[in-house]
Amino acid sequence: MNSETETGDEIVTVSLVTPKPDRIDEFIEIQTGFQKSVTGRINGLLGGRLLHSEDGWSLIIMSRFKTRDDLANWSTSELFAGHLARVGPMLEQAVPGRYTALWRSGDV
């Protein structure tokens, strides 16, 4: 694959999350701990990011998967369901989205 032009069957999830004001630090701690604990354990996961807005109120969780099947397997896993059950009560809002990569450059 030419990383400057082709993306294959890659899919990216981007979730805009807004934790409850009194749970932001707790959410960040749990989310970063979870992301570190599953690194290398999720089939097809190419990478991820947790981004904190400059205003301090919201975050973006981004994950890149090699294929749609890899994402589907992860999305229906017990590990993912357990994590959602743990962090769900901490959130005011979560807006997930799935995006097909059309082009890429660099390591984002």
Secondary structure, 3 states (H helix, E strand, C coil): CCCCCCCCCCEEEEEEEEECHHHHHHHHHHHHHHHHHHCCCCCCEEEEEEEECCCCCCEEEEEEECCHHHHHHHHCCHHHHHHHHHHHHHEEEEEEEEEECCCCCCCC
